Amino acid sequence: MGEVIRFVSKPELERARLIREARAIYDSIFPPTDAVSEHPDARLSQGTQSCRKGLLRAVPVR
């Protein structure tokens, strides 16, 4: 007893989902500082894999 149930609208749920997805993409492009200690070649190969997945296609090319 005494619990509060909060209504969460669909737009708010969608916003939260988009934020989680954007953070995951950002972390795949710019790894957290823990990954700095990794070998540079390992990070480079991870970056090329994310390009193949199409994560970087949304960036405008000038």
PyMOL commands that set and color helices and strands:
alter all, ss='L'
color gray80, all
select helices_A, chain A and resi 10-29+33-37+40-52
alter helices_A, ss='H'
color red, helices_A
deselect
rebuild
show_as cartoon
